[in-house]
Amino acid sequence: MSQKNFAGVCRISVTGGLPILCLMLAVCCVALAQQGKGGSAKADLTGRYEGTARNKAEEVITVTLDLADKEGTVSGAIHSSHGDFPINSGTHKGDTVTIEFDANGAAGTISLHVAEDKLVGTWSAGDDGGPLDVKKAAGQEGGAKGKS
C-alpha cells in the first residue's frame, strides 16, 4: 500500500469515526446525567420520627410522627405531649413534605424540609404554631402500621 493510499484510509477512518465517537460520548453523558437525577430521588419517609416543636408561648412540645410514605402520599399519625392527631392528608414531593391533620376540630398543617434523616419545618393549628424538628428514630423499619 502506498503512502498516499494509507493516508487516505487513515483520513477516512478518523473523519468517519469522529462523528460516531462524538455521538457515543453524547449518549453516555445523557445517561450519566439521568443516573445522577435518579440518585437524588426522594427517599421513602416511612418510619418513626421523634423530636420537639415549639408553640407561640415558646413551650417545648415532644412530638412523634409515625409516617407511611407510598409514592408521595403521606399518611399516619402525630403523637405529642398535647395529644394524638390523625394525619388527614400528606404529600412528599422532592425534599418537601406537607401534612394536614385535625387538631381537635382546628385544621392543622405541618410544612417540612427533608434533610438526611431529619424533618425540619413549621406547624400551625388554629392561631398557634411554631418550629418543628424531628429525627428518624434508630432501628425503625416499620411505618405507621404498628401504632393505633
Secondary structure as UniProt FT lines:
FT   HELIX           3..39
FT   STRAND          47..54
FT   TURN            56..57
FT   STRAND          60..70
FT   TURN            71..72
FT   STRAND          73..80
FT   TURN            81..82
FT   STRAND          83..93
FT   TURN            94..95
FT   STRAND          96..103
FT   TURN            104..105
FT   STRAND          106..115
FT   TURN            116..117
FT   STRAND          118..125
FT   TURN            126..127
FT   STRAND          128..136
FT   TURN            138..139
FT   HELIX           144..146
//
